[in-house]
Amino acid sequence: MPLSPAHHAPYLLRMSLAEIDQWIGKTLFIPPIIKLCQITRQSQFAMSRLFWFAAACDGLYRSDTLVQSIFFGIICILAMLTAALRADFPTQSMMPFRLFSVGLLIFDLMEGIAKGDLTGAEFWIFVLFAEYASTIMTIPPSQKEQRRQVGSADRSSGAI
């Protein structure tokens, strides 16, 4: 039986939007977020708020008009307050927003490559790190913590 033309399409073209979102998260964003959470011993929600604060500060730094400066200034203050007061509270992330942000990152990168200036694309990278941090359910223990737990279990059981 002959294969349909869809079978010849590259894998990413046959993926649904949810599968693309999962692939982007699992391959590009979630591994470094987990490693950062393990190193700093912070929750994924605290990391999400940290990256939102970084994005807001970047937006404030890159502001061209007074309105942009006021907008990003207010966002910076709100992000700082939520990071301080509700650091470990669960956050929500929506797949359409993440994919929209990926599209804007790709657009900014293409525009930056054409102009020879990639400044400003980091804003969308911060946003994507913040959003994908919100999707992580649990942070696994680091290898160092696992070895420490195994060592303490061996000592408590009497094994040498």
C-alpha positions in Angstrom: 0.0 0.0 0.0 1.6 3.4 -1.0 2.2 5.9 1.7 0.4 9.2 1.7 2.3 12.4 1.1 1.8 13.2 4.8 4.1 10.3 5.7 6.9 12.0 3.7 6.6 15.3 5.5 9.2 16.2 8.1 8.3 15.1 11.6 7.8 18.7 12.9 5.3 19.4 10.2 3.1 16.4 11.2 3.1 17.4 14.8 0.1 19.0 16.5 0.5 22.4 18.2 0.5 20.7 21.6 3.2 18.3 20.5 5.3 21.2 19.1 4.9 23.0 22.4 5.9 19.9 24.4 8.9 19.3 22.2 10.1 22.9 22.5 9.7 22.8 26.3 11.3 19.3 26.8 14.3 20.0 24.5 15.1 23.7 24.9 13.7 25.1 28.1 12.8 22.6 30.8 16.3 20.9 31.3 18.1 24.1 32.1 15.3 25.3 34.3 15.4 22.1 36.3 19.2 22.3 36.6 18.9 25.9 37.8 16.2 24.9 40.3 18.5 22.1 41.6 21.5 24.4 41.9 19.7 27.3 43.6 17.2 25.0 45.6 14.3 27.2 44.4 11.0 26.0 43.1 10.0 26.1 39.5 7.4 28.8 40.4 10.1 31.0 42.0 12.2 30.6 38.8 9.1 31.5 36.7 8.7 34.7 38.7 12.5 35.4 38.5 12.4 35.2 34.7 9.3 37.3 34.5 11.1 39.9 36.6 14.1 39.7 34.2 11.8 40.1 31.2 10.2 43.2 32.8 13.6 44.7 33.6 14.8 44.0 30.0 11.6 45.6 28.7 12.2 48.7 30.9 15.8 48.9 29.8 14.8 48.7 26.1 11.9 51.2 26.4 11.8 53.9 23.8 8.9 56.0 25.0 7.6 57.3 28.2 4.5 55.1 28.0 6.7 52.0 27.5 8.8 53.1 30.5 5.8 53.5 32.7 4.3 50.2 31.6 7.4 48.2 32.1 8.2 50.0 35.4 4.8 49.0 36.8 5.4 45.4 35.6 8.8 45.4 37.3 7.3 46.5 40.6 4.5 43.9 40.3 7.0 41.2 39.4 9.3 42.1 42.3 6.4 42.1 44.7 5.0 38.8 43.6 8.4 37.2 43.6 8.9 38.4 47.2 5.5 37.7 48.6 4.3 34.6 46.6 7.5 33.1 45.3 6.4 29.4 45.6 2.8 29.8 44.8 1.8 27.8 41.7 1.5 29.8 38.5 -0.4 29.2 35.3 0.9 29.0 31.8 -1.2 28.8 28.6 0.0 26.9 25.5 -1.3 29.5 23.0 0.7 32.2 24.8 3.8 30.1 24.7 3.5 29.3 21.0 2.8 33.0 20.3 5.9 33.9 22.2 7.9 31.3 20.2 6.6 32.9 17.0 7.6 36.4 18.2 11.0 35.1 19.2 11.5 33.6 15.7 10.3 36.8 14.1 12.7 38.9 16.3 15.6 36.6 15.5 14.9 36.7 11.7 14.6 40.5 11.8 17.7 40.7 13.9 19.7 38.5 11.5 18.5 40.6 8.6 19.5 43.9 10.3 22.6 42.5 12.0 21.4 43.4 15.5 19.9 40.7 17.7 19.2 43.0 20.7 15.7 42.6 22.0 15.3 38.9 21.3 16.4 38.1 24.8 13.0 39.5 26.1 11.2 36.6 24.5 13.7 34.1 25.7 13.1 35.3 29.3 9.3 35.1 28.7 9.6 31.5 27.4 11.8 30.5 30.3 9.2 31.9 32.7 6.3 30.3 30.9 7.9 26.8 30.6 9.1 26.9 34.3 5.4 27.1 35.1 4.7 23.9 33.3 7.0 21.8 35.4 5.2 19.7 37.9 8.0 18.5 40.2 11.8 19.1 40.3 13.7 15.8 40.6 16.6 15.7 43.2 20.0 16.4 41.8 22.6 13.6 41.4 24.5 15.0 44.4 21.3 14.9 46.6 20.6 11.4 45.4 24.1 10.2 46.3 23.7 11.9 49.7 20.4 10.2 50.4 21.8 6.8 49.4 24.8 7.3 51.6 22.7 8.3 54.6 20.4 5.3 54.0 23.5 3.0 53.9 24.8 4.4 57.2 21.4 4.1 58.9 21.0 0.4 57.8 24.4 -0.6 59.1 26.0 -1.2 55.7 29.6 -0.2 55.2 
